[in-house]
Amino acid sequence: MVGVDGSEPSKHALRWAVRQAELTGAWVDVINAWEVPPLAGVAPILEIGAESTALARAGEQTLAESVAEVAGGLPPAPIRTRVVHGPPAVALLQAAEGADLLVLGCRGHGGFIGALLGSVSQYCVQHADCPVVVTRGTHCTDR
């Protein structure tokens, strides 16, 4: 299981997960989680309609582009993609129930520059029921 948001750290995690799956004979479940961003001081709106549809489609496009960039047309391991609705950390943990491994990048689009670990990665490391690998590539130069 690997979480992908289109960021370079998440694509690095996807590369790692595909290689690991190739070595172990496993498959890769690639997840993108989306939610309607909260507006300060505004009551939550029902998450139906055009905005939700657009966010779900954007998640599908992000997954398709990331998988195409990382694995190309003939991936070395089977890849399944899924877009889920919900806060990324919670959605990833729910999707990873029963998984052998959860792979994440060091931080994603919401990360603070210079942070050692993103909030989603940190939450998943602390709460996952399966082992978690957090990959660090050249884009994570804050060592």
KOLBA-805711 format. One record per atom (N, C-alpha, C, CB): x, y, z; residue number from 1. Coordinates in Angstrom, 3 decimals, decimal comma. Last residue first. Glycine has a CB too. Layout:
REM residues N
{{X; Y; Z}; NUM}
...
This chain:
REM residues 143
{{18,379; 16,690; 6,232}; 143}
{{18,875; 15,690; 7,173}; 143}
{{19,774; 16,311; 8,209}; 143}
{{19,616; 14,594; 6,445}; 143}
{{16,826; 17,775; 4,104}; 142}
{{16,859; 18,408; 5,424}; 142}
{{17,353; 17,449; 6,501}; 142}
{{15,477; 18,927; 5,793}; 142}
{{16,225; 16,932; 1,605}; 141}
{{17,620; 17,241; 1,889}; 141}
{{17,821; 17,830; 3,274}; 141}
{{18,152; 18,190; 0,859}; 141}
{{14,332; 15,352; -0,100}; 140}
{{14,311; 15,481; 1,362}; 140}
{{15,742; 15,726; 1,829}; 140}
{{13,700; 14,196; 2,051}; 140}
{{14,869; 14,919; -2,705}; 139}
{{13,993; 16,042; -2,417}; 139}
{{13,877; 16,282; -0,907}; 139}
{{12,610; 15,799; -3,024}; 139}
{{16,211; 12,530; -2,744}; 138}
{{17,019; 13,756; -2,847}; 138}
{{16,188; 15,004; -2,568}; 138}
{{17,654; 13,859; -4,237}; 138}
{{14,142; 10,710; -0,399}; 137}
{{14,922; 10,854; -1,624}; 137}
{{15,705; 12,152; -1,608}; 137}
{{14,013; 10,800; -2,853}; 137}
{{12,986; 8,500; 1,852}; 136}
{{13,624; 9,813; 1,782}; 136}
{{14,492; 9,851; 0,530}; 136}
{{14,474; 10,108; 3,069}; 136}
{{10,022; 6,806; 2,933}; 135}
{{11,186; 6,944; 2,058}; 135}
{{11,696; 8,379; 2,060}; 135}
{{10,839; 6,508; 0,627}; 135}
{{8,927; 4,962; 5,479}; 134}
{{8,914; 6,354; 5,027}; 134}
{{10,192; 6,555; 4,223}; 134}
{{8,814; 7,379; 6,243}; 134}
{{6,993; 2,169; 5,990}; 133}
{{8,270; 2,627; 5,462}; 133}
{{8,074; 4,068; 5,006}; 133}
{{8,781; 1,708; 4,284}; 133}
{{5,400; 0,395; 8,539}; 132}
{{5,385; 1,601; 7,702}; 132}
{{6,810; 1,921; 7,282}; 132}
{{4,745; 2,812; 8,456}; 132}
{{3,558; -2,599; 9,310}; 131}
{{4,821; -1,861; 9,221}; 131}
{{4,689; -0,680; 8,249}; 131}
{{5,965; -2,803; 8,769}; 131}
{{0,170; -2,002; 10,512}; 130}
{{1,158; -2,754; 9,727}; 130}
{{2,474; -1,974; 9,739}; 130}
{{0,656; -2,994; 8,249}; 130}
{{-1,441; -0,302; 11,809}; 129}
{{-1,421; -1,669; 12,318}; 129}
{{-0,408; -2,540; 11,575}; 129}
{{-2,808; -2,282; 12,211}; 129}
{{-0,429; 3,085; 12,524}; 128}
{{-0,700; 1,989; 11,589}; 128}
{{-0,619; 0,634; 12,285}; 128}
{{0,286; 2,033; 10,415}; 128}
{{0,280; 5,236; 14,188}; 127}
{{-1,017; 4,576; 14,370}; 127}
{{-1,286; 3,388; 13,464}; 127}
{{-2,084; 5,558; 14,169}; 127}
{{2,781; 6,400; 13,683}; 126}
{{2,351; 6,205; 15,069}; 126}
{{1,124; 5,323; 15,218}; 126}
{{2,074; 7,523; 15,694}; 126}
{{2,881; 6,534; 10,927}; 125}
{{3,930; 5,802; 11,644}; 125}
{{3,464; 5,463; 13,053}; 125}
{{5,238; 6,626; 11,695}; 125}
{{0,686; 8,254; 10,470}; 124}
{{0,631; 6,851; 10,042}; 124}
{{1,683; 6,008; 10,743}; 124}
{{0,813; 6,750; 8,533}; 124}
{{1,675; 10,674; 11,526}; 123}
{{0,464; 10,070; 12,078}; 123}
{{0,401; 8,577; 11,729}; 123}
{{-0,794; 10,800; 11,547}; 123}
{{3,888; 11,094; 9,821}; 122}
{{4,068; 10,972; 11,272}; 122}
{{2,872; 10,265; 11,901}; 122}
{{4,264; 12,361; 11,915}; 122}
{{2,634; 11,363; 7,318}; 121}
{{3,594; 10,277; 7,565}; 121}
{{3,758; 10,030; 9,056}; 121}
{{4,959; 10,605; 6,933}; 121}
{{1,131; 13,679; 7,846}; 120}
{{0,461; 12,436; 7,470}; 120}
{{1,377; 11,250; 7,748}; 120}
{{0,047; 12,464; 5,979}; 120}
{{3,137; 15,579; 8,418}; 119}
{{2,147; 15,237; 9,437}; 119}
{{1,416; 13,943; 9,116}; 119}
{{1,147; 16,362; 9,589}; 119}
{{6,484; 14,651; 7,355}; 118}
{{5,190; 15,294; 7,198}; 118}
{{4,193; 14,821; 8,234}; 118}
{{4,649; 15,041; 5,818}; 118}
{{9,598; 15,161; 8,834}; 117}
{{8,575; 14,188; 8,495}; 117}
{{7,253; 14,929; 8,393}; 117}
{{8,505; 13,034; 9,549}; 117}
{{11,203; 17,379; 9,040}; 116}
{{11,832; 16,073; 8,899}; 116}
{{10,845; 15,017; 8,444}; 116}
{{12,464; 15,653; 10,203}; 116}
{{10,696; 20,382; 7,266}; 115}
{{10,171; 19,407; 8,225}; 115}
{{10,836; 18,061; 7,976}; 115}
{{8,618; 19,285; 8,115}; 115}
{{11,536; 22,005; 5,240}; 114}
{{12,479; 21,759; 6,334}; 114}
{{11,968; 20,788; 7,375}; 114}
{{12,821; 23,042; 7,000}; 114}
{{8,384; 23,272; 4,594}; 113}
{{9,757; 23,152; 4,110}; 113}
{{10,671; 22,980; 5,320}; 113}
{{10,176; 24,402; 3,254}; 113}
{{5,643; 21,337; 5,549}; 112}
{{6,423; 22,538; 5,797}; 112}
{{7,831; 22,305; 5,278}; 112}
{{6,434; 22,907; 7,310}; 112}
{{3,372; 19,693; 3,269}; 111}
{{4,499; 19,729; 4,201}; 111}
{{5,144; 21,087; 4,351}; 111}
{{5,524; 18,762; 3,772}; 111}
{{1,377; 19,177; 1,493}; 110}
{{1,065; 20,049; 2,614}; 110}
{{2,221; 20,266; 3,563}; 110}
{{-0,077; 19,500; 3,365}; 110}
{{2,400; 17,388; -0,368}; 109}
{{2,120; 18,768; -0,781}; 109}
{{1,866; 19,713; 0,382}; 109}
{{0,936; 18,791; -1,695}; 109}
{{4,453; 15,461; 1,870}; 108}
{{3,689; 15,650; 0,640}; 108}
{{3,476; 17,115; 0,340}; 108}
{{2,353; 14,946; 0,732}; 108}
{{7,346; 13,650; 3,029}; 107}
{{6,318; 14,682; 3,188}; 107}
{{5,638; 14,865; 1,843}; 107}
{{6,926; 16,039; 3,707}; 107}
{{8,485; 11,206; 2,570}; 106}
{{8,859; 11,931; 3,790}; 106}
{{7,919; 13,106; 4,068}; 106}
{{10,298; 12,436; 3,679}; 106}
{{5,969; 8,858; 1,424}; 105}
{{7,086; 9,776; 1,240}; 105}
{{7,328; 10,552; 2,514}; 105}
{{6,825; 10,732; 0,072}; 105}
{{5,195; 5,483; 2,450}; 104}
{{4,883; 6,909; 2,324}; 104}
{{6,145; 7,693; 2,031}; 104}
{{4,211; 7,440; 3,602}; 104}
{{3,711; 2,341; 2,568}; 103}
{{4,874; 3,106; 2,127}; 103}
{{4,436; 4,543; 1,874}; 103}
{{5,515; 2,479; 0,844}; 103}
{{2,859; -0,344; 4,545}; 102}
{{2,404; 0,968; 4,100}; 102}
{{3,645; 1,794; 3,786}; 102}
{{1,500; 1,672; 5,184}; 102}
{{2,337; -3,847; 4,250}; 101}
{{3,260; -2,734; 4,384}; 101}
{{2,594; -1,459; 3,883}; 101}
{{4,568; -3,008; 3,613}; 101}
{{0,310; -5,651; 4,084}; 100}
{{1,586; -6,134; 4,617}; 100}
{{2,517; -4,982; 4,942}; 100}
{{2,256; -7,079; 3,625}; 100}
{{-3,018; -4,706; 5,128}; 99}
{{-1,870; -4,629; 4,215}; 99}
{{-0,627; -5,194; 4,897}; 99}
{{-1,620; -3,162; 3,762}; 99}
{{-5,054; -4,593; 6,949}; 98}
{{-4,796; -5,883; 6,324}; 98}
{{-3,623; -5,876; 5,352}; 98}
{{-6,016; -6,337; 5,613}; 98}
{{-5,584; -1,287; 6,265}; 97}
{{-5,987; -2,383; 7,142}; 97}
{{-5,820; -3,702; 6,393}; 97}
{{-7,458; -2,201; 7,628}; 97}
{{-5,087; 0,780; 4,542}; 96}
{{-3,964; -0,125; 4,834}; 96}
{{-4,336; -1,257; 5,789}; 96}
{{-2,814; 0,662; 5,419}; 96}
{{-7,362; 2,311; 4,541}; 95}
{{-7,051; 1,551; 3,332}; 95}
{{-5,965; 0,512; 3,588}; 95}
{{-6,615; 2,493; 2,215}; 95}
{{-7,087; 3,476; 7,071}; 94}
{{-8,226; 2,601; 6,788}; 94}
{{-7,946; 1,722; 5,572}; 94}
{{-9,500; 3,431; 6,559}; 94}
{{-4,755; 4,980; 6,651}; 93}
{{-4,776; 3,916; 7,667}; 93}
{{-5,937; 2,959; 7,439}; 93}
{{-4,867; 4,517; 9,074}; 93}
{{-5,638; 6,736; 4,629}; 92}
{{-4,532; 5,803; 4,369}; 92}
{{-4,534; 4,663; 5,386}; 92}
{{-3,177; 6,544; 4,408}; 92}
{{-7,646; 8,148; 5,995}; 91}
{{-7,990; 7,349; 4,818}; 91}
{{-6,901; 6,328; 4,507}; 91}
{{-8,218; 8,257; 3,604}; 91}
{{-6,110; 9,448; 7,951}; 90}
{{-7,159; 8,503; 8,348}; 90}
{{-7,500; 7,580; 7,183}; 90}
{{-8,425; 9,256; 8,828}; 90}
{{-4,440; 11,061; 6,331}; 89}
{{-3,875; 10,131; 7,315}; 89}
{{-4,888; 9,050; 7,697}; 89}
{{-3,419; 10,894; 8,572}; 89}
{{-6,323; 12,577; 4,612}; 88}
{{-5,325; 11,629; 4,114}; 88}
{{-4,813; 10,627; 5,140}; 88}
{{-4,178; 12,378; 3,576}; 88}
{{-9,792; 12,605; 5,250}; 87}
{{-8,490; 13,162; 5,628}; 87}
{{-7,402; 12,151; 5,277}; 87}
{{-8,446; 13,520; 7,153}; 87}
{{-11,590; 11,473; 2,286}; 86}
{{-11,350; 11,604; 3,713}; 86}
{{-10,013; 12,243; 3,992}; 86}
{{-11,427; 10,261; 4,384}; 86}
{{-12,119; 9,177; -0,301}; 85}
{{-12,500; 10,448; 0,296}; 85}
{{-12,204; 10,424; 1,789}; 85}
{{-13,990; 10,750; 0,040}; 85}
{{-9,796; 7,718; -2,604}; 84}
{{-10,704; 7,629; -1,463}; 84}
{{-10,966; 9,021; -0,905}; 84}
{{-10,125; 6,705; -0,366}; 84}
{{-8,933; 5,988; -5,463}; 83}
{{-9,109; 7,314; -4,886}; 83}
{{-10,140; 7,189; -3,784}; 83}
{{-9,545; 8,369; -5,965}; 83}
{{-6,617; 3,543; -6,412}; 82}
{{-7,904; 3,834; -5,782}; 82}
{{-7,875; 5,244; -5,224}; 82}
{{-8,227; 2,809; -4,663}; 82}
{{-5,003; 1,083; -8,461}; 81}
{{-5,158; 2,450; -7,958}; 81}
{{-6,559; 2,645; -7,405}; 81}
{{-4,872; 3,482; -9,070}; 81}
{{-2,669; -1,512; -8,527}; 80}
{{-4,089; -1,158; -8,463}; 80}
{{-4,178; 0,247; -7,875}; 80}
{{-4,915; -2,199; -7,600}; 80}
{{-0,223; -3,230; -10,302}; 79}
{{-0,566; -1,986; -9,599}; 79}
{{-2,065; -1,782; -9,686}; 79}
{{0,197; -0,756; -10,199}; 79}
{{2,167; -5,863; -10,387}; 78}
{{0,785; -5,421; -10,578}; 78}
{{0,472; -4,201; -9,715}; 78}
{{-0,189; -6,560; -10,249}; 78}
{{5,468; -4,886; -11,415}; 77}
{{4,594; -5,533; -10,430}; 77}
{{3,169; -5,043; -10,692}; 77}
{{5,050; -5,214; -8,943}; 77}
{{6,672; -3,475; -13,423}; 76}
{{7,279; -4,748; -13,035}; 76}
{{6,474; -5,516; -11,986}; 76}
{{8,664; -4,503; -12,513}; 76}
{{4,456; -2,043; -15,900}; 75}
{{5,047; -2,065; -14,562}; 75}
{{5,596; -3,444; -14,206}; 75}
{{4,014; -1,637; -13,526}; 75}
{{4,492; -0,773; -18,743}; 74}
{{4,582; -2,172; -18,346}; 74}
{{5,228; -2,261; -16,966}; 74}
{{5,388; -2,995; -19,388}; 74}
{{4,452; 1,990; -19,013}; 73}
{{3,356; 1,209; -19,560}; 73}
{{3,343; -0,232; -19,110}; 73}
{{3,404; 1,252; -21,030}; 73}
{{5,665; 3,434; -15,897}; 72}
{{5,559; 3,319; -17,342}; 72}
{{4,405; 2,440; -17,768}; 72}
{{6,835; 2,785; -17,910}; 72}
{{6,087; 3,938; -13,238}; 71}
{{6,095; 2,547; -13,677}; 71}
{{6,016; 2,383; -15,189}; 71}
{{4,958; 1,818; -13,045}; 71}
{{6,207; 6,795; -12,961}; 70}
{{7,066; 5,900; -12,167}; 70}
{{7,197; 4,522; -12,799}; 70}
{{6,515; 5,759; -10,752}; 70}
{{4,389; 7,914; -14,790}; 69}
{{5,748; 8,438; -14,668}; 69}
{{6,683; 7,430; -14,000}; 69}
{{5,740; 9,744; -13,876}; 69}
{{2,067; 6,390; -14,301}; 68}
{{2,668; 6,400; -15,637}; 68}
{{4,117; 6,876; -15,577}; 68}
{{1,856; 7,299; -16,587}; 68}
{{1,607; 7,051; -11,620}; 67}
{{1,898; 5,659; -11,974}; 67}
{{2,555; 5,607; -13,350}; 67}
{{0,602; 4,800; -11,955}; 67}
{{1,102; 9,831; -11,922}; 66}
{{2,199; 9,351; -11,066}; 66}
{{2,592; 7,931; -11,424}; 66}
{{1,801; 9,421; -9,588}; 66}
{{-1,152; 9,884; -13,614}; 65}
{{0,094; 10,523; -14,026}; 65}
{{1,286; 10,001; -13,219}; 65}
{{-0,017; 12,041; -13,873}; 65}
{{-3,038; 8,474; -12,032}; 64}
{{-2,705; 8,012; -13,381}; 64}
{{-1,363; 8,588; -13,835}; 64}
{{-3,817; 8,404; -14,375}; 64}
{{-3,131; 10,079; -9,690}; 63}
{{-2,692; 8,683; -9,646}; 63}
{{-2,248; 8,197; -11,017}; 63}
{{-3,810; 7,790; -9,117}; 63}
{{-4,094; 12,494; -10,761}; 62}
{{-2,813; 12,452; -10,046}; 62}
{{-2,267; 11,036; -10,001}; 62}
{{-2,970; 13,000; -8,623}; 62}
{{-6,585; 11,647; -11,712}; 61}
{{-5,576; 12,123; -12,652}; 61}
{{-4,183; 12,090; -12,024}; 61}
{{-5,912; 13,543; -13,121}; 61}
{{-7,857; 11,029; -9,296}; 60}
{{-7,678; 9,984; -10,311}; 60}
{{-6,587; 10,379; -11,304}; 60}
{{-9,004; 9,719; -11,056}; 60}
{{-7,837; 13,587; -8,118}; 59}
{{-7,141; 12,471; -7,482}; 59}
{{-6,870; 11,345; -8,455}; 59}
{{-7,942; 11,950; -6,314}; 59}
{{-9,507; 14,918; -9,898}; 58}
{{-8,114; 15,365; -9,766}; 58}
{{-7,275; 14,275; -9,105}; 58}
{{-8,032; 16,681; -8,945}; 58}
{{-11,886; 13,565; -9,355}; 57}
{{-11,256; 13,435; -10,683}; 57}
{{-9,797; 13,865; -10,646}; 57}
{{-12,018; 14,272; -11,726}; 57}
{{-12,304; 14,487; -6,735}; 56}
{{-12,138; 13,052; -6,990}; 56}
{{-11,474; 12,821; -8,345}; 56}
{{-13,502; 12,329; -6,935}; 56}
{{-12,602; 17,233; -7,232}; 55}
{{-11,511; 16,758; -6,383}; 55}
{{-11,254; 15,267; -6,587}; 55}
{{-11,824; 17,038; -4,913}; 55}
{{-14,918; 17,237; -8,838}; 54}
{{-13,656; 17,754; -9,380}; 54}
{{-12,467; 17,267; -8,559}; 54}
{{-13,675; 19,290; -9,414}; 54}
{{-16,796; 16,252; -7,022}; 53}
{{-16,521; 15,507; -8,248}; 53}
{{-15,187; 15,939; -8,836}; 53}
{{-17,651; 15,710; -9,274}; 53}
{{-16,762; 18,326; -5,143}; 52}
{{-16,353; 16,976; -4,758}; 52}
{{-16,004; 16,134; -5,979}; 52}
{{-17,458; 16,296; -3,953}; 52}
{{-17,740; 20,449; -6,752}; 51}
{{-16,431; 20,536; -6,099}; 51}
{{-15,912; 19,150; -5,709}; 51}
{{-16,514; 21,434; -4,855}; 51}
{{-20,316; 19,576; -7,654}; 50}
{{-19,224; 19,794; -8,596}; 50}
{{-17,857; 19,813; -7,925}; 50}
{{-19,440; 21,086; -9,332}; 50}
{{-21,650; 17,375; -5,095}; 49}
{{-21,708; 18,323; -6,179}; 49}
{{-20,406; 18,459; -6,934}; 49}
{{-22,113; 19,636; -5,663}; 49}
{{-20,994; 17,338; -1,608}; 48}
{{-21,578; 16,752; -2,799}; 48}
{{-21,524; 17,799; -3,890}; 48}
{{-23,039; 16,262; -2,548}; 48}
{{-20,465; 17,745; 1,233}; 47}
{{-19,449; 17,471; 0,223}; 47}
{{-20,044; 16,698; -0,945}; 47}
{{-18,282; 16,692; 0,834}; 47}
{{-21,955; 20,427; 2,778}; 46}
{{-22,145; 19,062; 2,323}; 46}
{{-21,191; 18,811; 1,167}; 46}
{{-23,622; 18,803; 1,903}; 46}
{{-19,595; 22,369; 4,664}; 45}
{{-20,648; 22,241; 3,658}; 45}
{{-20,817; 20,768; 3,322}; 45}
{{-20,317; 23,071; 2,376}; 45}
{{-18,939; 23,635; 7,928}; 44}
{{-18,716; 22,636; 6,873}; 44}
{{-19,899; 22,574; 5,919}; 44}
{{-18,467; 21,252; 7,486}; 44}
{{-18,897; 27,213; 8,364}; 43}
{{-19,416; 25,900; 8,739}; 43}
{{-19,172; 24,912; 7,603}; 43}
{{-20,926; 25,979; 9,081}; 43}
{{-15,995; 29,152; 8,456}; 42}
{{-17,185; 28,772; 7,705}; 42}
{{-17,604; 27,374; 8,140}; 42}
{{-16,928; 28,827; 6,167}; 42}
{{-13,563; 29,796; 9,564}; 41}
{{-14,741; 30,517; 10,022}; 41}
{{-16,023; 30,156; 9,300}; 41}
{{-14,511; 31,959; 9,888}; 41}
{{-11,733; 28,788; 6,791}; 40}
{{-11,675; 29,374; 8,138}; 40}
{{-12,954; 30,138; 8,439}; 40}
{{-10,453; 30,309; 8,277}; 40}
{{-12,740; 25,915; 5,158}; 39}
{{-12,600; 27,367; 5,057}; 39}
{{-12,670; 27,952; 6,459}; 39}
{{-13,704; 27,987; 4,136}; 39}
{{-11,142; 22,827; 4,387}; 38}
{{-11,987; 23,641; 5,255}; 38}
{{-11,714; 25,121; 5,031}; 38}
{{-11,759; 23,274; 6,726}; 38}
{{-11,210; 21,171; 1,222}; 37}
{{-10,452; 21,951; 2,207}; 37}
{{-11,383; 22,800; 3,067}; 37}
{{-9,422; 22,850; 1,502}; 37}
{{-12,585; 18,033; 0,883}; 36}
{{-12,836; 19,437; 0,601}; 36}
{{-12,095; 20,247; 1,652}; 36}
{{-14,373; 19,764; 0,597}; 36}
{{-10,107; 15,508; 0,281}; 35}
{{-11,194; 16,066; 1,080}; 35}
{{-11,383; 17,517; 0,683}; 35}
{{-10,904; 15,939; 2,606}; 35}
{{-8,603; 12,440; -0,808}; 34}
{{-8,965; 13,839; -1,000}; 34}
{{-10,057; 14,228; -0,008}; 34}
{{-9,434; 14,093; -2,453}; 34}
{{-5,957; 10,170; -1,356}; 33}
{{-7,082; 10,596; -0,513}; 33}
{{-7,348; 12,080; -0,739}; 33}
{{-6,792; 10,315; 0,994}; 33}
{{-4,898; 7,566; -3,301}; 32}
{{-4,915; 9,025; -3,215}; 32}
{{-6,153; 9,393; -2,418}; 32}
{{-4,914; 9,709; -4,645}; 32}
{{-2,943; 4,617; -3,343}; 31}
{{-4,099; 5,343; -2,814}; 31}
{{-3,870; 6,841; -2,891}; 31}
{{-4,385; 4,926; -1,366}; 31}
{{-2,153; 1,634; -4,792}; 30}
{{-1,790; 3,048; -4,754}; 30}
{{-3,044; 3,844; -4,411}; 30}
{{-1,171; 3,521; -6,118}; 30}
{{-0,945; -1,461; -4,090}; 29}
{{-2,174; -0,671; -4,035}; 29}
{{-1,753; 0,780; -3,853}; 29}
{{-3,136; -1,149; -2,871}; 29}
{{0,968; -3,736; -5,774}; 28}
{{0,991; -2,422; -5,142}; 28}
{{-0,398; -1,807; -5,232}; 28}
{{2,050; -1,498; -5,806}; 28}
{{1,805; -7,173; -5,049}; 27}
{{1,223; -6,139; -5,881}; 27}
{{1,242; -4,843; -5,089}; 27}
{{-0,224; -6,510; -6,332}; 27}
{{4,759; -9,308; -4,797}; 26}
{{3,510; -8,726; -4,302}; 26}
{{2,925; -7,780; -5,355}; 26}
{{3,745; -7,970; -2,961}; 26}
{{7,258; -10,358; -5,129}; 25}
{{6,143; -10,988; -5,829}; 25}
{{4,782; -10,475; -5,372}; 25}
{{6,203; -12,475; -5,639}; 25}
{{9,426; -9,073; -4,086}; 24}
{{8,707; -10,002; -3,211}; 24}
{{7,547; -10,714; -3,886}; 24}
{{8,198; -9,269; -2,018}; 24}
{{10,408; -7,399; -6,081}; 23}
{{11,326; -8,311; -5,392}; 23}
{{10,602; -9,400; -4,604}; 23}
{{12,220; -7,529; -4,461}; 23}
{{8,122; -5,928; -6,766}; 22}
{{8,796; -6,742; -7,776}; 22}
{{9,691; -7,790; -7,115}; 22}
{{9,625; -5,851; -8,721}; 22}
{{7,679; -4,606; -4,366}; 21}
{{6,690; -5,573; -4,848}; 21}
{{7,289; -6,492; -5,906}; 21}
{{5,466; -4,848; -5,418}; 21}
{{9,936; -2,951; -4,358}; 20}
{{9,746; -3,930; -3,289}; 20}
{{8,755; -5,008; -3,721}; 20}
{{9,254; -3,237; -2,002}; 20}
{{9,364; -1,370; -6,627}; 19}
{{10,569; -2,205; -6,599}; 19}
{{10,444; -3,297; -5,532}; 19}
{{11,822; -1,338; -6,333}; 19}
{{7,027; -0,122; -5,740}; 18}
{{6,996; -0,953; -6,954}; 18}
{{8,206; -1,881; -6,967}; 18}
{{6,974; -0,068; -8,239}; 18}
{{7,997; 1,287; -3,509}; 17}
{{6,976; 0,250; -3,334}; 17}
{{6,905; -0,678; -4,543}; 17}
{{5,608; 0,891; -3,090}; 17}
{{9,771; 3,097; -4,712}; 16}
{{10,264; 2,139; -3,716}; 16}
{{9,287; 0,974; -3,591}; 16}
{{10,466; 2,828; -2,337}; 16}
{{7,984; 4,558; -6,304}; 15}
{{9,107; 3,834; -6,925}; 15}
{{9,619; 2,732; -5,987}; 15}
{{10,263; 4,817; -7,279}; 15}
{{6,374; 5,640; -4,247}; 14}
{{5,790; 4,723; -5,225}; 14}
{{6,884; 3,922; -5,931}; 14}
{{4,946; 5,498; -6,255}; 14}
{{8,219; 7,327; -3,010}; 13}
{{7,639; 6,215; -2,247}; 13}
{{7,031; 5,180; -3,192}; 13}
{{6,565; 6,732; -1,259}; 13}
{{8,563; 9,116; -5,106}; 12}
{{9,710; 8,343; -4,644}; 12}
{{9,227; 7,123; -3,848}; 12}
{{10,652; 9,225; -3,779}; 12}
{{6,034; 10,208; -5,124}; 11}
{{6,464; 9,425; -6,292}; 11}
{{7,700; 8,591; -5,951}; 11}
{{6,762; 10,357; -7,494}; 11}
{{6,105; 11,563; -2,695}; 10}
{{5,162; 10,449; -2,852}; 10}
{{5,519; 9,595; -4,069}; 10}
{{3,721; 10,980; -2,983}; 10}
{{8,134; 13,514; -3,165}; 9}
{{8,307; 12,480; -2,131}; 9}
{{7,345; 11,300; -2,289}; 9}
{{8,118; 13,095; -0,760}; 9}
{{6,848; 14,971; -5,308}; 8}
{{8,056; 14,182; -5,554}; 8}
{{8,297; 13,153; -4,450}; 8}
{{9,268; 15,101; -5,678}; 8}
{{3,227; 14,592; -5,273}; 7}
{{4,468; 15,273; -4,894}; 7}
{{5,664; 14,379; -5,206}; 7}
{{4,452; 15,652; -3,390}; 7}
{{1,005; 13,052; -5,701}; 6}
{{1,599; 13,720; -6,852}; 6}
{{2,884; 14,463; -6,545}; 6}
{{0,623; 14,668; -7,428}; 6}
{{0,243; 11,606; -3,566}; 5}
{{-0,466; 12,871; -3,767}; 5}
{{0,100; 13,662; -4,944}; 5}
{{-0,399; 13,713; -2,501}; 5}
{{-0,095; 8,311; -2,516}; 4}
{{0,466; 9,190; -3,541}; 4}
{{-0,400; 10,432; -3,680}; 4}
{{0,583; 8,455; -4,898}; 4}
{{0,762; 5,645; -0,422}; 3}
{{-0,006; 6,875; -0,558}; 3}
{{0,681; 7,806; -1,544}; 3}
{{-0,180; 7,565; 0,807}; 3}
{{0,644; 2,171; -0,901}; 2}
{{1,443; 3,392; -0,954}; 2}
{{0,512; 4,584; -1,168}; 2}
{{2,516; 3,312; -2,086}; 2}
{{0,857; -1,159; 0,000}; 1}
{{0,000; 0,000; 0,000}; 1}
{{0,904; 1,223; 0,000}; 1}
{{-0,976; -0,003; 1,221}; 1}
